[in-house]
């Protein structure tokens, strides 16, 4: 998620616990990852690590976090799991 030009990644710590054979060298070389990773969006290494990127830009008031928005994220999450 991106807020006011800052990338906030609350999932980065998962790369510390995944088996090495499941990860690319780009990710392994950057271990350990913090539980919450924040960086200027233009400086984030994500573009060098991942080929499929989506940007979720959130305003300061989090007005996008509506019930329907939550349901959409929940659906995407369960699609990833299946």
Secondary structure as UniProt FT lines:
FT   STRAND          2..3
FT   TURN            4..5
FT   STRAND          6..9
FT   HELIX           12..16
FT   HELIX           20..22
FT   HELIX           25..28
FT   TURN            29..30
FT   STRAND          37..40
FT   HELIX           41..43
FT   HELIX           46..49
FT   STRAND          57..58
FT   TURN            60..61
FT   TURN            63..64
FT   HELIX           67..81
//
